[in-house]
Amino acid sequence: MISSISVFYSHNFLKHDTGPGHPERPDRIMACVAALKNCDFVDQLEWKYPRSATEEELKYIHSVQHIKHVKQVCKTSGLLDSDTVVCPESYNIAKQSAGAWLDGVQEVLNMNSAIILSRPPGHHAERNRAMGFCLFSNAALAAYFALKQNGIHKVCIFDWDVHHGNGTQDIIKNNPNIYYISTHQFPFYPGTGFHTDTGQHNNILNIPLIEGTNSIEYLKIFDEIVIPFIQKSDSDILIVSAGFDAHRRDPLASINLETEDFAYMTKKLLKIQPNLLIGLEGGYDLTSLGECCVVIAKALLDDA
């Protein structure tokens, strides 16, 4: 039997219209999909249509007021903050983006790895606030959803996006059963993620990186600090907030990782958990996005 990896994607994600010139644009997802559909192992990718998260599920992590506010602004298009543009379809699309991550959790529980190609992204969305292109906090929701499943007692989220996931941290910081690690350029948007922010239960590891950090420096930190923290968490499921804007070609940031670095990290994470949920966050160079999706999918398949 040929091993396969599940890829959750919906054409609806292309309909989240952020307007001309906006970095978080439909082309990002199109680049990921095109790269995977043209890769050498396309026959081993199982494309799946994701469900939508319900409002009751969104309430696991967001206030009723936040959900109502997002829904209301989306009715007529507009701005949730200076960077976060929405159109009339955005509310339902954001619910499906969140639901794709929940499907990813179920896939991991079924002993398979999952790649989530969804937008809008989520890691900047706080309990009561949408910001930084994000409406709902996909990774945090996936973690809370996972804890409601049989046999899942602890969850770990590793966020390798170049920006700090302030929303994820805001939502999980007081939960002793969710661990969060972020490597991020600092000082940089959104201005959070100090190394002293460790959470109420020492369940948060923030690793601020200086502009220009290269592969050798980054992977040393990954091997010597990130991996031991994940191992110590002894979590039952590992979620990756996979932004690819730490790539050296990304136009919005200044961390200099190579495409293969993301494959290396994926392979090391698979030694801790044999099945991973890897969901798209940022990444704004289209070529790099496609390349990175292919190498992480290959790493997952090789391990399977």
C-alpha positions as CSV (number, residue, x, y, z in Angstrom):
1,M,0.0,0.0,0.0
2,I,1.3,3.4,-1.0
3,S,1.5,5.9,1.9
4,S,-0.3,9.2,1.5
5,I,-0.6,12.6,3.1
6,S,-3.9,14.5,3.5
7,V,-4.0,18.0,2.1
8,F,-7.0,20.1,3.2
9,Y,-7.9,22.8,0.7
10,S,-11.0,24.6,-0.6
11,H,-11.3,26.9,-3.6
12,N,-13.4,29.1,-1.3
13,F,-10.1,30.2,0.3
14,L,-9.4,32.1,-2.9
15,K,-12.6,34.2,-2.5
16,H,-11.3,36.0,0.7
17,D,-10.7,39.3,-1.2
18,T,-8.1,41.5,0.5
19,G,-7.9,44.0,-2.4
20,P,-5.1,44.9,-4.8
21,G,-1.6,45.0,-3.5
22,H,-2.3,43.3,-0.2
23,P,0.4,40.8,0.7
24,E,-2.1,38.2,2.1
25,R,-3.6,37.4,-1.3
26,P,-5.2,34.4,-3.1
27,D,-2.0,33.9,-5.1
28,R,-0.4,32.6,-2.0
29,I,-2.6,29.5,-1.8
30,M,-2.6,29.1,-5.6
31,A,1.2,28.9,-5.5
32,C,1.1,26.2,-2.8
33,V,-1.6,24.2,-4.7
34,A,0.2,24.5,-8.0
35,A,3.5,23.3,-6.6
36,L,2.0,20.3,-4.9
37,K,-0.1,19.3,-8.0
38,N,3.0,19.4,-10.1
39,C,5.4,17.6,-7.8
40,D,6.8,14.1,-8.4
41,F,4.7,12.5,-5.7
42,V,1.4,14.1,-6.5
43,D,-0.3,10.6,-6.6
44,Q,0.5,10.3,-2.9
45,L,-1.4,13.4,-1.9
46,E,-5.0,12.9,-0.9
47,W,-6.8,16.2,-1.4
48,K,-9.7,16.7,1.1
49,Y,-12.4,19.3,1.3
50,P,-12.5,20.9,4.8
51,R,-15.6,21.5,6.9
52,S,-16.4,24.8,8.6
53,A,-15.9,25.4,12.3
54,T,-19.2,26.1,14.0
55,E,-19.8,29.2,16.1
56,E,-20.0,27.0,19.1
57,E,-16.5,25.7,18.3
58,L,-15.2,29.3,17.8
59,K,-16.4,30.0,21.3
60,Y,-13.8,27.6,22.7
61,I,-11.3,30.4,22.2
62,H,-13.0,33.6,21.2
63,S,-15.5,35.8,22.9
64,V,-19.1,36.1,21.6
65,Q,-18.5,39.8,21.1
66,H,-15.5,39.1,18.9
67,I,-17.3,36.6,16.7
68,K,-20.3,38.9,16.3
69,H,-18.0,41.8,15.4
70,V,-16.2,39.9,12.7
71,K,-19.5,38.7,11.3
72,Q,-20.9,42.2,11.3
73,V,-17.9,43.9,9.6
74,C,-17.8,41.2,7.0
75,K,-21.4,41.9,5.9
76,T,-20.4,45.0,4.1
77,S,-16.6,44.6,3.7
78,G,-14.2,46.8,5.5
79,L,-11.3,46.7,7.9
80,L,-11.0,44.8,11.2
81,D,-7.7,46.6,11.8
82,S,-5.4,48.6,9.5
83,D,-4.0,45.4,7.9
84,T,-7.0,43.1,8.1
85,V,-9.3,43.5,5.1
86,V,-12.5,41.6,4.8
87,C,-15.2,41.1,2.1
88,P,-18.8,39.8,2.4
89,E,-17.6,36.2,2.1
90,S,-14.7,36.5,4.6
91,Y,-16.7,35.4,7.7
92,N,-17.7,32.0,6.2
93,I,-14.3,31.5,4.6
94,A,-12.6,32.2,8.0
95,K,-14.9,29.6,9.6
96,Q,-13.9,27.1,6.9
97,S,-10.2,28.0,7.3
98,A,-10.6,27.2,11.1
99,G,-12.5,24.0,10.3
100,A,-9.7,22.8,8.1
101,W,-7.4,22.8,11.1
102,L,-10.0,20.9,13.1
103,D,-10.1,18.3,10.3
104,G,-6.3,18.2,10.5
105,V,-6.6,17.2,14.2
106,Q,-8.9,14.4,13.3
107,E,-6.5,13.2,10.6
108,V,-3.7,13.0,13.1
109,L,-5.9,11.1,15.5
110,N,-6.5,8.7,12.6
111,M,-2.7,8.2,12.5
112,N,-2.0,10.3,9.4
113,S,-0.2,13.6,8.9
114,A,-2.1,16.6,7.5
115,I,-1.2,19.8,5.6
116,I,-3.7,22.6,5.8
117,L,-3.6,25.1,2.9
118,S,-6.1,27.6,4.2
119,R,-6.6,31.4,4.5
120,P,-7.1,33.7,6.2
121,P,-4.3,32.7,8.6
122,G,-4.8,32.8,12.3
123,H,-1.9,33.2,14.7
124,H,-2.3,37.0,15.3
125,A,-6.1,36.8,16.2
126,E,-6.5,37.2,19.9
127,R,-9.5,36.2,22.0
128,N,-11.2,39.5,21.5
129,R,-9.4,41.0,18.5
130,A,-8.7,40.3,14.9
131,M,-5.4,41.7,13.6
132,G,-2.4,41.0,11.3
133,F,-4.5,39.5,8.4
134,C,-6.1,37.0,11.0
135,L,-9.8,36.7,11.9
136,F,-9.9,33.5,14.1
137,S,-7.0,31.8,15.8
138,N,-6.7,28.5,13.8
139,A,-3.9,26.8,15.7
140,A,-5.2,27.7,19.2
141,L,-8.7,26.4,18.2
142,A,-7.1,23.2,16.9
143,A,-5.3,22.8,20.3
144,Y,-8.5,23.3,22.3
145,F,-10.4,21.0,20.0
146,A,-7.7,18.3,20.3
147,L,-8.0,18.4,24.1
148,K,-11.7,17.5,23.8
149,Q,-10.8,14.3,22.0
150,N,-10.2,10.9,23.7
151,G,-6.6,10.2,24.6
152,I,-5.4,13.8,24.1
153,H,-4.2,15.3,27.4
154,K,-1.5,17.8,26.2
155,V,-0.9,19.7,23.0
156,C,2.2,21.4,21.7
157,I,2.2,24.2,19.0
158,F,5.4,25.1,17.3
159,D,5.2,28.4,15.4
160,W,8.0,28.9,12.9
161,D,6.4,31.9,11.3
162,V,8.7,34.9,11.2
163,H,6.2,37.0,13.2
164,H,5.3,36.2,16.8
165,G,1.9,34.5,17.2
166,N,0.5,36.9,19.7
167,G,-3.0,35.6,19.2
168,T,-2.0,32.0,19.9
169,Q,-0.1,33.0,23.0
170,D,-2.9,35.2,24.3
171,I,-5.4,32.4,24.0
172,I,-3.3,29.5,25.4
173,K,-1.1,31.2,28.0
174,N,-3.1,30.2,31.0
175,N,-3.8,26.6,29.9
176,P,-1.3,24.2,31.5
177,N,-2.1,21.5,28.9
178,I,-1.1,23.6,25.9
179,Y,2.5,24.4,25.1
180,Y,3.6,27.1,22.7
181,I,6.9,27.8,21.1
182,S,7.6,30.7,18.8
183,T,10.8,31.6,16.9
184,H,10.4,35.1,15.4
185,Q,12.2,38.2,14.2
186,F,12.4,40.8,17.0
187,P,11.9,43.7,17.3
188,F,9.3,43.3,14.5
189,Y,5.5,43.1,14.1
190,P,3.5,42.7,16.3
191,G,6.0,43.7,18.9
192,T,5.3,40.8,21.3
193,G,7.1,37.6,22.1
194,F,9.7,38.7,24.7
195,H,11.8,35.8,26.0
196,T,10.5,36.6,29.5
197,D,7.0,35.7,28.4
198,T,6.8,32.1,29.6
199,G,3.1,31.7,30.5
200,Q,1.5,31.1,33.8
201,H,2.6,27.4,33.8
202,N,6.0,27.8,32.0
203,N,4.2,26.5,29.0
204,I,5.5,29.2,26.6
205,L,8.9,29.4,24.9
206,N,9.6,32.6,23.0
207,I,12.8,32.8,21.0
208,P,13.3,36.3,19.6
209,L,15.8,36.4,16.7
210,I,17.8,39.3,15.4
211,E,17.4,40.5,11.8
212,G,19.7,38.5,9.5
213,T,19.7,35.3,11.5
214,N,20.9,32.6,9.1
215,S,20.3,28.8,8.7
216,I,23.2,27.7,10.8
217,E,22.3,30.0,13.7
218,Y,18.6,29.2,13.5
219,L,19.0,25.4,13.3
220,K,21.3,25.4,16.3
221,I,18.6,27.1,18.3
222,F,16.0,24.7,16.9
223,D,18.1,21.6,17.8
224,E,19.3,22.8,21.2
225,I,16.3,24.7,22.6
226,V,13.2,24.1,20.6
227,I,13.4,20.3,20.3
228,P,14.2,19.7,24.1
229,F,11.2,21.9,25.0
230,I,8.9,20.0,22.8
231,Q,10.2,16.7,24.2
232,K,9.8,17.9,27.7
233,S,6.2,18.9,27.1
234,D,5.4,15.2,26.5
235,S,2.4,16.2,24.3
236,D,0.1,13.9,22.6
237,I,-0.3,15.9,19.4
238,L,2.1,18.4,17.7
239,I,0.7,21.3,15.7
240,V,2.9,23.4,13.4
241,S,2.0,27.0,12.6
242,A,3.9,27.0,9.4
243,G,4.6,30.4,8.1
244,F,7.2,30.5,5.4
245,D,8.1,34.2,5.8
246,A,11.4,33.3,7.6
247,H,12.6,32.2,4.2
248,R,15.5,34.4,2.9
249,R,13.5,35.5,-0.2
250,D,10.4,36.7,1.8
251,P,9.7,40.4,1.0
252,L,8.3,41.3,4.5
253,A,11.0,40.0,6.8
254,S,14.7,39.5,7.3
255,I,15.4,36.0,8.6
256,N,17.5,34.0,6.1
257,L,16.3,30.4,6.2
258,E,16.6,28.1,3.1
259,T,13.9,25.9,1.7
260,E,15.6,22.8,3.0
261,D,15.6,24.1,6.5
262,F,11.9,23.6,6.7
263,A,12.3,20.0,5.6
264,Y,15.0,19.5,8.2
265,M,12.7,20.8,10.9
266,T,9.8,18.6,9.7
267,K,12.0,15.5,9.8
268,K,13.2,16.3,13.3
269,L,9.6,16.9,14.6
270,L,8.5,13.6,13.1
271,K,11.0,11.8,15.4
272,I,9.0,13.2,18.3
273,Q,5.5,12.7,16.9
274,P,5.0,10.3,13.9
275,N,2.0,12.3,12.6
276,L,1.9,16.1,12.4
277,L,-0.6,18.8,11.7
278,I,1.1,21.4,9.6
279,G,-1.0,24.5,8.8
280,L,-0.2,27.5,6.7
281,E,0.3,30.9,8.4
282,G,2.3,33.6,6.6
283,G,4.8,33.6,3.7
284,Y,4.7,36.1,0.9
285,D,7.2,35.0,-1.7
286,L,5.2,32.8,-4.1
287,T,8.2,30.7,-5.3
288,S,9.3,30.0,-1.7
289,L,5.8,29.1,-0.6
290,G,5.6,26.5,-3.3
291,E,9.0,25.1,-2.7
292,C,8.5,24.8,1.1
293,C,5.1,23.1,0.7
294,V,6.7,20.5,-1.5
295,V,9.7,19.8,0.8
296,I,7.6,19.4,3.9
297,A,5.1,17.2,2.1
298,K,8.1,15.0,0.9
299,A,9.4,14.9,4.4
300,L,6.1,13.7,5.7
301,L,5.8,11.1,3.0
302,D,9.3,9.8,3.5
303,D,8.7,9.3,7.1
304,A,5.3,7.6,6.5
